[in-house]
Amino acid sequence: MTTPPTLAEARRRAGQELAPVSASPALDAECLLACATGLARTRFRAHPEEVLKAPAWARFQHLVERRLSGEPVAHLTGHRGFMDFELRVGPAVLIPRPETEHLVEAALERSAASVLDLGCGSGCVAIALARAWPEADIDAVDVSETALSVARANARELGADQIRFHAGDWYAPVSRQRYSLIVSNPPYIGADEAEPDTGDLRFEPRQALIAGPTGLEAIRIVIQGAPAQLHPGGQLWLEHGYRQGPSVREELAAAGFTAIETRHDLAGHERISGGRLEAS
Ligand SMILES: C[S@@+](CC[C@H](N)C(=O)[O-])C[C@H]1O[C@@H](n2cnc3c(N)ncnc32)[C@H](O)[C@@H]1O
């Protein structure tokens, strides 16, 4: 093992090493250094001259090697920030994405007494809504038992105790319930699209990513099932692929939704659409 360097040197070298495999090598290096040393990232700026202890240096080198082989930073550190909180993540769940924060923002534009989150994964969306609306009744469904274990642990740690988690296929476990708001970030990649073979996607559950041949299969199930599960005047908001906006708006209209809107992500892509179920 080489002699441990200073914090500044360790961070600089790792940033250079990671440049060919990461779009954010300096940030990756900093997150991995924080994980290996147990130090806050602010310490690297306050005390750049501090020399790493040998065990932390060994841990850091190992983490950088794993990152070089493609493993996502969130899997290496075991957590990911979402909205204003940190979630535990691992190979059982999709790593929460910044785009999904726009789904939460759209949902929070009005209040809702009862909420259903379909395909809850790590629990990020349901937990964000539970934190904003502590009085709301919230159900969260996922087909993956291992994802639900992660979501339950996150909800417990973050004090989102009012969420009821259910295992099953989309609406099946809650088929007798009606809600004022349904939110979903369903899988929306088509089986023939190349994306899952690149970057972090290679390490994430295919069940969380791939919807079927066209990518619209899960979105259609969520939209077509929503009218039977919403109170009149209730809202449905969902995340979708950047080219799926027109199809999603068409499906929403066909299912009886009005006031249909689409929101863009930070890259300017259509990403979140929703509407209101006409009060009959
Ligand atoms: C794109 S991930 C979203 C996870 C989380 N809501 C988020 O935004 O990070 C889609 C989720 O849908 C779940 N899922 C896939 N098929 C499902 C089904 N038939 N019924 C319920 N959930 C399903 C997956 O297990 C996965 O957790």
The ligand as an SDF file (V2000), in Angstrom:
LIG
                    3D

 27 29  0  0  0  0  0  0  0  0999 V2000
  -38.5950    3.9610  -11.9390 C   0  0  0  0  0  0  0  0  0  0  0  0
  -38.7110    3.0730  -10.4150 S   0  0  0  0  0  0  0  0  0  0  0  0
  -39.2460    4.3730   -9.3380 C   0  0  0  0  0  0  0  0  0  0  0  0
  -38.8780    4.1790   -7.9030 C   0  0  0  0  0  0  0  0  0  0  0  0
  -39.1420    5.4130   -7.0180 C   0  0  0  0  0  0  0  0  0  0  0  0
  -40.5430    5.7740   -7.0090 N   0  0  0  0  0  0  0  0  0  0  0  0
  -38.3090    6.5850   -7.5100 C   0  0  0  0  0  0  0  0  0  0  0  0
  -38.8980    7.5250   -8.0720 O   0  0  0  0  0  0  0  0  0  0  0  0
  -37.0820    6.5610   -7.3360 O   0  0  0  0  0  0  0  0  0  0  0  0
  -40.1720    2.1180  -10.7100 C   0  0  0  0  0  0  0  0  0  0  0  0
  -40.6300    1.2380   -9.5580 C   0  0  0  0  0  0  0  0  0  0  0  0
  -41.8050    0.5290  -10.0030 O   0  0  0  0  0  0  0  0  0  0  0  0
  -41.7670   -0.7800   -9.4590 C   0  0  0  0  0  0  0  0  0  0  0  0
  -42.6060   -1.6640  -10.2820 N   0  0  0  0  0  0  0  0  0  0  0  0
  -42.2980   -2.2760  -11.4610 C   0  0  0  0  0  0  0  0  0  0  0  0
  -43.3210   -3.0280  -11.8680 N   0  0  0  0  0  0  0  0  0  0  0  0
  -44.3060   -2.9040  -10.9450 C   0  0  0  0  0  0  0  0  0  0  0  0
  -45.6200   -3.4540  -10.8090 C   0  0  0  0  0  0  0  0  0  0  0  0
  -46.0940   -4.3150  -11.7140 N   0  0  0  0  0  0  0  0  0  0  0  0
  -46.3550   -3.0990   -9.7410 N   0  0  0  0  0  0  0  0  0  0  0  0
  -45.8560   -2.2470   -8.7960 C   0  0  0  0  0  0  0  0  0  0  0  0
  -44.6090   -1.6900   -8.8660 N   0  0  0  0  0  0  0  0  0  0  0  0
  -43.8500   -2.0220   -9.9220 C   0  0  0  0  0  0  0  0  0  0  0  0
  -40.2870   -1.1550   -9.4870 C   0  0  0  0  0  0  0  0  0  0  0  0
  -40.0120   -2.2070   -8.5970 O   0  0  0  0  0  0  0  0  0  0  0  0
  -39.6410    0.1790   -9.1160 C   0  0  0  0  0  0  0  0  0  0  0  0
  -39.4220    0.2670   -7.7280 O   0  0  0  0  0  0  0  0  0  0  0  0
  1  2  1  0
  2  3  1  0
  2 10  1  0
  3  4  1  0
  4  5  1  0
  5  6  1  0
  5  7  1  0
  7  8  2  0
  7  9  1  0
 10 11  1  0
 11 12  1  0
 11 26  1  0
 12 13  1  0
 13 14  1  0
 13 24  1  0
 14 15  1  0
 14 23  1  0
 15 16  2  0
 16 17  1  0
 17 18  1  0
 17 23  2  0
 18 19  1  0
 18 20  2  0
 20 21  1  0
 21 22  2  0
 22 23  1  0
 24 25  1  0
 24 26  1  0
 26 27  1  0
M  CHG  2   2   1   9  -1
M  END
$$$$
